[in-house]
Amino acid sequence: MSHDHGHHHIDPDAGDARIAAAVGVNLLLTVAQFIGGLLSGSLALIADAVHNLSDALSLVIAFGARRIARRPADDDMTFGYGRAEVVAALINLTTLIVIGVLLLYEGAARLFDPPDVQGWIVVILAGVALIVDLATVLLTIRMARTSMNIRAAFLHNLADALGSVAVIVAGTLILLYDWRLVDPIVTILIAAYILWHAGSEMPPVIRLLMLGAPSSAETDAVRDTLAGVPGVKRAYHVHLWQIDEHRISVEAHLAIDDAAQGPAICKTARDRLKDRFGISHSTLEIEGA
């Protein structure tokens, strides 16, 4: 049997200070928006505050998951703790869906009884929120390229920035035309966007936790690649899954004629898996044809 184990190394200090800064500014903004929403009577502003709070909490969860993921493999977790970040992503997305449903309900209820809203407070705080959201986006944009959790947080804050723009528009319309109905309408739009975004992010997270084959490497293509290695008569019992967000694993049986060529065949097979699919973790069982 041949084993080749590749590992994704995480810099222990990479991005921690940026995440902490992003959490801090989002928590301060959340408090300001909640107070402003209560004083102004704006449900849209409170909705934006709730979303900002969820972003701060998601960053806290992601930060904790990153630290857990750095732990080395042990006898309890022989593949390591990398999936802690995937579990954190599932928690964050589920929370977002619950928040989106609640905001949708509240916004729909207020359509029939629009409240009085103080437009100036809404516009000023939404403007501050827009600045904070853009700052958070800049703090997390580089890490978002390599982390499922940080990427989700980055997209959430980008969505918040768009939501803040919508709230500014709503406050301006209230100031100019006293159109109170725009506040619950904006709330519903923000809720719908949250639900759409969380729903689109959920499938790859569930797929990874369910040991599904990664979208970057189809099982049939991997099977054909193994079967095409010189000396291999047949590849079967091929199982393909993601260990975590960055590592793909494959397990397969290879039927060969010449047992003496087994080590060379395994090396060729591993090289092809790595070159074509980026798979650096493989377990290949050699059997006579």
Secondary structure, DSSP 8 states (H G I E B T S, - for coil): -EEE-------TTTTHHHHHHHHHHHHHHHHHHHHHHHHHT-HHHHHHHHHHHHHHHHHHHHHHHHHHHTS---SS-TT-STTHHHHHHHHHHHHHHHHHHHHHHHHHHHHSS-----HHHHHHHHHHHHHHHHHHHHHHTTGGGT-HHHHHHHHHHHHHHHHHHHHHHHHHHHHHH--TTHHHHHHHHHHHHHHHHHHHHHHHHHHHHTT---TTS-HHHHHHHHHTSTTEEEEEEEEEEESSSS-EEEEEEEEES-GGGHHHHHHHHHHHHHHHH---EEEEEEEE-
